[in-house]
Amino acid sequence: MNLARLLLQQFRWFDDALRSRLADQGLAELTTAESMVFPYLDKEGTRPADLARRLGITRQSTQSLVKGLEGKGLVELIDDPEDGRAKKITLTAAGRQSVPLALETFAQLENELSMRIGAKKVTQLRNALEADWGDSPIR
């Protein structure tokens, strides 16, 4: 199996566990695509165009994700205080409630991974992922 597929497969391990935990705690059930939005939101709000660029998807796809998350009560669009014509995506109270639970879940998953494959391998994995890989050589 190639490295890209392995990385995606293991991402799904984390994402599936996170989404299940949030749902088990009574928070909205998310799709994988919806769960990808949260790491890219700034505390002060994020313009939809910036979110689209960060996610590497079209503005139309971003709009669809944001509408779904709005419908679940997790985000809202507010006027951008710096530009009255623009909007920003911000977390609602329910969205903010999910953040500590998500962080706790990630810590638990990292501990579980350490028990399964060993702490040394988890440290090596973290070091490899934190390394500066540079710009993508293929454009």
TILOZA-668221 format. One record per residue: residue in one letter; z, y, x of N, C-alpha, C, O, CB in turn. Coordinates in Angstrom, 3 decimals. Glycine has a CB too. Example, Ala and Ser with C-alpha at 12.3 -4.5 7.8 and 13.67 -1.06 7.14 Angstrom:
# TILOZA-668221
 resn      n.Z      n.Y      n.X     ca.Z     ca.Y     ca.X      c.Z      c.Y      c.X      o.Z      o.Y      o.X     cb.Z     cb.Y     cb.X
    A    7.800   -5.690   13.190    7.800   -4.500   12.300    7.800   -3.300   13.200    8.465   -3.319   14.236    9.046   -4.473   11.308
    S    7.080   -2.250   12.850    7.140   -1.060   13.670    7.870    0.030   12.900    8.039    1.138   13.409    5.725   -0.598   14.084
# end
This chain:
# TILOZA-668221
 resn      n.Z      n.Y      n.X     ca.Z     ca.Y     ca.X      c.Z      c.Y      c.X      o.Z      o.Y      o.X     cb.Z     cb.Y     cb.X
    M    0.000   -1.167    0.860    0.000    0.000    0.000    0.000    1.236    0.910    0.694    1.270    1.926    1.238   -0.005   -0.980
    N   -0.789    2.248    0.529   -0.853    3.434    1.385    0.385    4.323    1.199    1.099    4.219    0.202   -2.131    4.238    1.084
    L    0.613    5.186    2.173    1.818    6.016    2.203    1.919    6.927    0.983    3.003    7.087    0.421    1.841    6.854    3.471
    A    0.813    7.521    0.569    0.850    8.420   -0.591    1.339    7.675   -1.828    2.167    8.191   -2.579   -0.546    9.029   -0.853
    R    0.840    6.487   -2.039    1.264    5.717   -3.208    2.744    5.345   -3.102    3.465    5.373   -4.099    0.403    4.447   -3.358
    L    3.197    4.996   -1.894    4.614    4.668   -1.696    5.506    5.872   -2.011    6.541    5.733   -2.662    4.857    4.194   -0.250
    L    5.094    7.054   -1.540    5.870    8.264   -1.811    5.949    8.534   -3.312    7.020    8.844   -3.835    5.252    9.473   -1.087
    L    4.821    8.417   -4.000    4.804    8.648   -5.446    5.644    7.616   -6.188    6.358    7.952   -7.133    3.369    8.622   -5.970
    Q    5.558    6.376   -5.764    6.335    5.303   -6.397    7.825    5.576   -6.270    8.569    5.396   -7.234    5.992    3.939   -5.770
    Q    8.264    6.002   -5.109    9.691    6.253   -4.902   10.134    7.549   -5.574   11.285    7.670   -5.993   10.007    6.307   -3.407
    F    9.231    8.510   -5.677    9.535    9.706   -6.468    9.849    9.297   -7.901   10.796    9.800   -8.506    8.351   10.716   -6.433
    R    9.050    8.384   -8.438    9.251    7.933   -9.817   10.635    7.286   -9.981   11.254    7.414  -11.037    8.140    6.934  -10.225
    W   11.123    6.593   -8.942   12.452    5.984   -8.980   13.504    7.056   -9.254   14.368    6.883  -10.114   12.758    5.248   -7.650
    F   13.424    8.169   -8.513   14.354    9.276   -8.701   14.141    9.939  -10.062   15.099   10.175  -10.798   14.192   10.306   -7.576
    D   12.896   10.234  -10.390   12.585   10.975  -11.605   12.963   10.186  -12.860   13.537   10.745  -13.795   11.102   11.327  -11.638
    D   12.644    8.890  -12.881   12.996    8.068  -14.046   14.511    8.040  -14.255   14.990    8.159  -15.383   12.457    6.631  -13.874
    A   15.251    7.885  -13.172   16.713    7.854  -13.275   17.254    9.198  -13.757   18.153    9.241  -14.597   17.340    7.488  -11.918
    L   16.717   10.281  -13.235   17.165   11.613  -13.643   16.887   11.841  -15.122   17.780   12.262  -15.857   16.476   12.699  -12.801
    R   15.681   11.574  -15.564   15.323   11.815  -16.954   16.152   10.942  -17.898   16.542   11.391  -18.975   13.832   11.555  -17.167
    S   16.420    9.702  -17.498   17.262    8.817  -18.318   18.684    9.356  -18.416   19.278    9.362  -19.495   17.279    7.391  -17.732
    R   19.222    9.803  -17.302   20.596   10.328  -17.284   20.728   11.565  -18.160   21.695   11.696  -18.911   21.024   10.660  -15.851
    L   19.761   12.474  -18.067   19.817   13.682  -18.888   19.757   13.326  -20.377   20.497   13.879  -21.189   18.662   14.637  -18.518
    A   18.870   12.400  -20.716   18.749   11.974  -22.113   20.033   11.280  -22.578   20.479   11.493  -23.706   17.536   11.028  -22.288
    D   20.628   10.452  -21.712   21.873    9.760  -22.059   23.020   10.743  -22.320   23.948   10.441  -23.071   22.264    8.793  -20.939
    Q   22.948   11.906  -21.700   23.992   12.920  -21.872   23.693   13.854  -23.050   24.377   14.858  -23.248   24.144   13.738  -20.588
    G   22.666   13.509  -23.822   22.357   14.283  -25.020   21.422   15.449  -24.806   21.189   16.233  -25.725   23.598   14.784  -25.603
    L   20.879   15.576  -23.603   19.914   16.647  -23.360   18.523   16.152  -23.759   18.313   14.957  -23.965   19.940   17.101  -21.861
    A   17.600   17.067  -23.862   16.253   16.732  -24.323   15.587   15.699  -23.418   15.751   15.727  -22.198   15.394   17.989  -24.394
    E   14.837   14.792  -24.030   14.053   13.833  -23.254   12.838   14.559  -22.685   12.126   15.265  -23.399   13.619   12.605  -24.131
    L   12.618   14.371  -21.391   11.530   15.051  -20.691   10.467   14.061  -20.255   10.746   12.888  -20.008   12.063   15.816  -19.480
    T    9.247   14.557  -20.165    8.195   13.793  -19.511    8.307   14.043  -18.010    8.993   14.969  -17.578    6.773   14.188  -20.054
    T    7.637   13.221  -17.227    7.621   13.451  -15.780    7.048   14.832  -15.468    7.578   15.546  -14.617    6.799   12.355  -15.064
    A    5.983   15.205  -16.142    5.366   16.521  -15.903    6.356   17.644  -16.204    6.441   18.615  -15.452    4.094   16.692  -16.767
    E    7.102   17.514  -17.297    8.084   18.546  -17.634    9.202   18.612  -16.607    9.671   19.701  -16.276    8.668   18.290  -19.015
    S    9.632   17.477  -16.104   10.723   17.482  -15.123   10.294   18.156  -13.819   11.132   18.661  -13.073   11.193   16.047  -14.841
    M    8.996   18.161  -13.550    8.482   18.789  -12.331    8.590   20.311  -12.360    8.531   20.947  -11.307    7.041   18.391  -12.119
    V    8.744   20.900  -13.529    8.802   22.356  -13.656   10.076   22.924  -13.042   10.029   23.951  -12.365    8.709   22.762  -15.122
    F   11.198   22.278  -13.267   12.500   22.856  -12.946   12.703   23.224  -11.475   13.253   24.292  -11.206   13.556   21.907  -13.349
    P   12.287   22.394  -10.505   12.510   22.797   -9.112   11.742   24.059   -8.706   12.064   24.683   -7.695   12.124   21.666   -8.196
    Y   10.735   24.432   -9.487    9.889   25.568   -9.133   10.248   26.853   -9.870    9.571   27.867   -9.702    8.462   25.230   -9.403
    L   11.284   26.827  -10.670   11.715   28.029  -11.383   12.715   28.811  -10.545   13.665   28.245  -10.004   12.331   27.663  -12.746
    D   12.495   30.109  -10.445   13.422   30.994   -9.743   14.544   31.400  -10.690   14.344   31.452  -11.903   12.688   32.248   -9.192
    K   15.720   31.688  -10.142   16.864   32.071  -10.976   16.570   33.292  -11.839   17.007   33.368  -12.987   18.075   32.346  -10.104
    E   15.827   34.247  -11.284   15.534   35.480  -12.017   14.321   35.352  -12.925   13.913   36.324  -13.562   15.317   36.613  -11.048
    G   13.748   34.169  -12.986   12.573   33.924  -13.811   11.321   33.807  -12.964   11.264   34.323  -11.848   12.406   35.029  -14.837
    T   10.327   33.133  -13.496    9.090   32.864  -12.766    7.902   33.159  -13.670    7.856   32.713  -14.817    9.046   31.395  -12.260
    R    6.955   33.902  -13.153    5.732   34.154  -13.927    4.943   32.857  -14.068    4.898   32.049  -13.140    4.858   35.254  -13.250
    P    4.325   32.659  -15.223    3.542   31.435  -15.439    2.467   31.204  -14.377    2.243   30.062  -13.976    2.891   31.484  -16.798
    A    1.804   32.250  -13.917    0.767   32.089  -12.893    1.370   31.579  -11.584    0.759   30.762  -10.895    0.034   33.423  -12.655
    D    2.564   32.059  -11.242    3.236   31.586  -10.026    3.646   30.122  -10.169    3.528   29.343   -9.223    4.472   32.455   -9.719
    L    4.127   29.753  -11.356    4.495   28.358  -11.595    3.266   27.456  -11.478    3.336   26.382  -10.880    5.148   28.200  -12.985
    A    2.156   27.887  -12.043    0.918   27.099  -11.962    0.522   26.877  -10.509    0.159   25.766  -10.124   -0.227   27.801  -12.725
    R    0.592   27.925   -9.708    0.237   27.818   -8.285    1.189   26.862   -7.560    0.748   26.036   -6.760    0.268   29.213   -7.612
    R    2.482   26.972   -7.835    3.462   26.101   -7.175    3.269   24.633   -7.548    3.423   23.741   -6.713    4.878   26.539   -7.535
    L    2.928   24.396   -8.820    2.714   23.029   -9.282    1.330   22.498   -8.919    1.096   21.290   -8.945    2.908   22.959  -10.778
    G    0.415   23.408   -8.580   -0.949   22.995   -8.252   -1.739   22.580   -9.480   -2.578   21.682   -9.415   -0.921   21.858   -7.264
    I   -1.465   23.243  -10.608   -2.170   22.930  -11.848   -2.742   24.217  -12.442   -2.452   25.312  -11.961   -1.224   22.226  -12.864
    T   -3.547   24.078  -13.479   -4.158   25.243  -14.109   -3.126   26.024  -14.918   -2.059   25.512  -15.259   -5.327   24.816  -15.009
    R   -3.469   27.268  -15.214   -2.596   28.090  -16.050   -2.491   27.496  -17.456   -1.441   27.569  -18.095   -3.119   29.542  -16.116
    Q   -3.587   26.912  -17.925   -3.580   26.308  -19.250   -2.606   25.123  -19.298   -1.865   24.963  -20.268   -5.000   25.854  -19.639
    S   -2.612   24.305  -18.260   -1.678   23.175  -18.195   -0.246   23.671  -18.115    0.651   23.098  -18.735   -1.993   22.274  -16.989
    T   -0.033   24.721  -17.362    1.302   25.313  -17.251    1.763   25.822  -18.608    2.909   25.609  -19.004    1.311   26.458  -16.218
    Q    0.866   26.497  -19.317    1.203   27.014  -20.643    1.625   25.876  -21.570    2.580   26.018  -22.334    0.009   27.780  -21.245
    S    0.927   24.766  -21.506    1.259   23.607  -22.332    2.650   23.053  -21.981    3.439   22.739  -22.872    0.191   22.510  -22.159
    L    2.942   22.936  -20.680    4.260   22.459  -20.256    5.363   23.395  -20.726    6.393   22.950  -21.233    4.312   22.316  -18.735
    V    5.143   24.693  -20.554    6.154   25.679  -20.942    6.385   25.640  -22.448    7.529   25.717  -22.896    5.729   27.097  -20.504
    K    5.321   25.520  -23.234    5.486   25.428  -24.692    6.321   24.207  -25.073    7.184   24.282  -25.948    4.111   25.364  -25.388
    G    6.056   23.083  -24.407    6.841   21.882  -24.681    8.304   22.075  -24.342    9.179   21.660  -25.102    6.289   20.708  -23.909
    L    8.578   22.701  -23.206    9.966   22.943  -22.797   10.645   23.985  -23.677   11.849   23.909  -23.924   10.015   23.391  -21.341
    E    9.867   24.961  -24.151   10.418   25.926  -25.112   10.808   25.209  -26.399   11.872   25.463  -26.964    9.396   27.057  -25.411
    G    9.938   24.311  -26.857   10.216   23.556  -28.072   11.461   22.688  -27.959   12.116   22.394  -28.959    9.037   22.697  -28.416
    K   11.780   22.285  -26.745   12.982   21.480  -26.498   14.205   22.352  -26.221   15.303   21.845  -25.991   12.747   20.533  -25.323
    G   14.001   23.667  -26.245   15.115   24.599  -26.070   15.603   24.742  -24.648   16.736   25.172  -24.432   16.242   24.179  -26.912
    L   14.774   24.389  -23.657   15.224   24.408  -22.254   14.780   25.648  -21.489   15.445   26.056  -20.538   14.714   23.185  -21.542
    V   13.667   26.250  -21.891   13.191   27.476  -21.246   12.776   28.467  -22.327   12.567   28.110  -23.486   12.002   27.181  -20.274
    E   12.664   29.721  -21.905   12.145   30.753  -22.796   11.307   31.713  -21.987   11.495   31.856  -20.779   13.288   31.499  -23.526
    L   10.384   32.368  -22.658    9.577   33.404  -22.030   10.202   34.750  -22.364   10.452   35.063  -23.529    8.087   33.336  -22.504
    I   10.451   35.540  -21.329   11.018   36.874  -21.527   10.071   37.891  -20.919    9.229   37.547  -20.089   12.443   36.990  -20.897
    D   10.210   39.146  -21.333    9.411   40.204  -20.724    9.833   40.378  -19.278   11.021   40.343  -18.957    9.559   41.534  -21.501
    D    8.852   40.567  -18.409    9.124   40.825  -16.999    9.618   42.263  -16.881    8.890   43.187  -17.245    7.847   40.582  -16.109
    P   10.840   42.478  -16.381   11.364   43.843  -16.292   10.563   44.737  -15.339   10.634   45.963  -15.431   12.806   43.802  -15.846
    E    9.811   44.133  -14.438    9.020   44.906  -13.489    7.624   45.229  -14.011    6.962   46.132  -13.499    8.911   44.157  -12.188
    D    7.174   44.493  -15.028    5.833   44.684  -15.578    5.871   44.288  -17.043    5.875   43.102  -17.373    4.762   43.849  -14.793
    G    5.899   45.278  -17.917    6.015   45.041  -19.346    4.906   44.201  -19.945    5.064   43.654  -21.036    6.065   46.325  -20.044
    R    3.776   44.090  -19.243    2.664   43.285  -19.750    2.834   41.810  -19.414    2.190   40.955  -20.022    1.347   43.792  -19.185
    A    3.693   41.509  -18.457    3.846   40.135  -17.963    5.089   39.480  -18.570    5.985   40.153  -19.079    3.936   40.119  -16.416
    K    5.112   38.166  -18.501    6.241   37.373  -18.966    6.814   36.585  -17.800    6.146   36.351  -16.793    5.820   36.425  -20.115
    K    8.072   36.183  -17.963    8.719   35.295  -16.999    9.338   34.130  -17.753    9.809   34.275  -18.881    9.797   36.052  -16.162
    I    9.326   32.968  -17.105    9.941   31.768  -17.650   11.360   31.706  -17.097   11.562   31.767  -15.884    9.117   30.471  -17.289
    T   12.340   31.586  -17.987   13.732   31.458  -17.562   14.373   30.284  -18.292   13.897   29.850  -19.341   14.521   32.771  -17.831
    L   15.447   29.786  -17.724   16.197   28.710  -18.365   17.042   29.270  -19.506   17.597   30.365  -19.405   17.091   27.979  -17.338
    T   17.130   28.518  -20.572   18.065   28.843  -21.650   19.442   28.305  -21.254   19.605   27.715  -20.186   17.589   28.238  -23.029
    A   20.415   28.514  -22.118   21.751   27.965  -21.856   21.680   26.445  -21.713   22.318   25.873  -20.829   22.736   28.353  -22.992
    A   20.904   25.790  -22.585   20.766   24.329  -22.498   20.071   23.934  -21.198   20.430   22.927  -20.588   19.976   23.782  -23.711
    G   19.093   24.706  -20.774   18.415   24.427  -19.507   19.353   24.573  -18.324   19.336   23.761  -17.398   17.222   25.350  -19.333
    R   20.177   25.621  -18.362   21.159   25.823  -17.281   22.198   24.713  -17.280   22.695   24.338  -16.217   21.855   27.192  -17.424
    Q   22.534   24.184  -18.439   23.510   23.092  -18.556   23.017   21.839  -17.843   23.824   21.054  -17.343   23.791   22.777  -20.034
    S   21.716   21.644  -17.790   21.165   20.437  -17.171   21.199   20.483  -15.645   21.137   19.434  -15.004   19.744   20.228  -17.635
    V   21.295   21.666  -15.049   21.213   21.791  -13.592   22.356   21.060  -12.876   22.070   20.249  -11.996   21.221   23.263  -13.200
    P   23.638   21.301  -13.204   24.698   20.572  -12.486   24.600   19.059  -12.676   24.872   18.293  -11.751   26.068   21.052  -12.952
    L   24.214   18.639  -13.866   24.069   17.211  -14.125   22.938   16.617  -13.280   23.060   15.509  -12.758   23.805   16.963  -15.620
    A   21.850   17.359  -13.151   20.730   16.893  -12.322   21.159   16.794  -10.859   20.840   15.810  -10.192   19.512   17.845  -12.461
    L   21.874   17.791  -10.353   22.323   17.766   -8.961   23.293   16.614   -8.712   23.225   15.947   -7.680   22.985   19.096   -8.594
    E   24.194   16.389   -9.662   25.130   15.268   -9.555   24.376   13.938   -9.553   24.706   13.026   -8.795   26.152   15.302  -10.714
    T   23.368   13.844  -10.403   22.568   12.620  -10.485   21.824   12.372   -9.178   21.776   11.237   -8.702   21.572   12.704  -11.652
    F   21.247   13.413   -8.594   20.548   13.239   -7.315   21.500   12.764   -6.225   21.133   11.917   -5.411   19.879   14.552   -6.888
    A   22.719   13.300   -6.199   23.706   12.857   -5.206   24.054   11.388   -5.417   24.165   10.627   -4.455   24.984   13.723   -5.283
    Q   24.226   10.991   -6.672   24.531    9.588   -6.971   23.370    8.680   -6.564   23.584    7.591   -6.031   24.841    9.413   -8.472
    L   22.154    9.127   -6.815   20.985    8.327   -6.455   20.849    8.200   -4.939   20.476    7.142   -4.430   19.713    8.946   -7.048
    E   21.149    9.266   -4.231   21.092    9.202   -2.772   22.138    8.226   -2.244   21.867    7.471   -1.310   21.305   10.599   -2.158
    N   23.332    8.238   -2.838   24.365    7.265   -2.453   23.917    5.845   -2.759   24.106    4.940   -1.946   25.686    7.564   -3.178
    E   23.322    5.649   -3.932   22.817    4.324   -4.306   21.742    3.861   -3.333   21.713    2.698   -2.932   22.259    4.343   -5.740
    L   20.865    4.773   -2.958   19.809    4.434   -2.003   20.409    4.053   -0.655   19.930    3.125   -0.003   18.831    5.611   -1.836
    S   21.451    4.759   -0.235   22.134    4.422    1.029   22.721    3.019    0.981   22.677    2.285    1.968   23.247    5.442    1.329
    M   23.267    2.654   -0.164   23.827    1.304   -0.295   22.719    0.246   -0.286   22.914   -0.861    0.217   24.656    1.192   -1.592
    R   21.568    0.590   -0.841   20.478   -0.382   -0.940   19.717   -0.573    0.369   19.392   -1.699    0.746   19.518    0.045   -2.014
    I   19.432    0.543    1.065   18.598    0.426    2.277   19.329    0.825    3.554   18.809    0.640    4.654   17.360    1.281    2.131
    G   20.526    1.368    3.408   21.317    1.766    4.572   21.285    3.271    4.803   20.263    3.931    4.616   20.817    1.051    5.809
    A   22.435    3.788    5.216   22.572    5.233    5.439   21.647    5.723    6.544   21.103    6.823    6.451   24.016    5.580    5.785
    K   21.462    4.916    7.593   20.608    5.326    8.706   19.166    5.529    8.227   18.516    6.501    8.613   20.656    4.276    9.841
    K   18.673    4.631    7.400   17.304    4.767    6.902   17.163    5.983    5.980   16.131    6.653    5.991   16.883    3.494    6.160
    V   18.192    6.264    5.190   18.144    7.443    4.323   18.117    8.706    5.175   17.378    9.641    4.866   19.353    7.467    3.353
    T   18.907    8.748    6.237   18.898    9.901    7.142   17.531   10.056    7.800   17.015   11.169    7.901   19.993    9.756    8.217
    Q   16.942    8.951    8.248   15.613    8.997    8.854   14.567    9.475    7.845   13.680   10.257    8.185   15.227    7.614    9.401
    L   14.676    9.006    6.618   13.752    9.435    5.571   13.886   10.931    5.323   12.888   11.648    5.243   14.007    8.656    4.272
    R   15.130   11.398    5.201   15.362   12.829    4.989   14.784   13.652    6.147   14.131   14.670    5.919   16.872   13.112    4.836
    N   15.020   13.218    7.367   14.502   13.940    8.532   12.974   13.999    8.517   12.387   15.039    8.817   14.988   13.277    9.826
    A   12.337   12.891    8.171   10.877   12.859    8.111   10.346   13.786    7.020    9.335   14.462    7.213   10.388   11.429    7.869
    L   11.020   13.816    5.889   10.556   14.661    4.787   10.854   16.136    5.030   10.128   17.002    4.540   11.199   14.217    3.484
    E   11.910   16.430    5.778   12.248   17.819    6.085   11.430   18.386    7.236   11.395   19.603    7.420   13.714   17.929    6.411
    A   10.773   17.537    8.013    9.973   18.002    9.146    8.814   18.864    8.664    8.295   18.666    7.566    9.445   16.809    9.963
    D    8.420   19.807    9.485    7.272   20.662    9.157    5.994   19.870    9.406    5.643   19.600   10.555    7.283   21.987   10.003
    W    5.314   19.505    8.359    4.078   18.741    8.471    2.870   19.649    8.692    1.769   19.168    8.959    3.871   17.897    7.223
    G    3.077   20.966    8.581    1.961   21.910    8.721    1.101   21.928    7.472    1.385   21.234    6.495    1.104   21.554    9.936
    D    0.068   22.714    7.515   -0.877   22.801    6.397   -1.650   21.501    6.275   -1.837   20.775    7.252   -1.850   23.990    6.584
    S   -2.091   21.222    5.069   -2.881   20.027    4.828   -4.174   20.106    5.663   -4.866   21.124    5.643   -3.200   19.871    3.304
    P   -4.492   19.033    6.389   -5.689   19.087    7.230   -6.980   18.951    6.429   -8.068   19.193    6.954   -5.629   17.999    8.276
    I   -6.862   18.567    5.170   -8.049   18.381    4.335   -8.003   19.384    3.206   -7.029   19.446    2.455   -8.138   16.929    3.783
    R   -9.044   20.158    3.088   -9.106   21.196    2.023  -10.351   21.033    1.231  -10.593   21.797    0.297   -9.048   22.619    2.605
# end
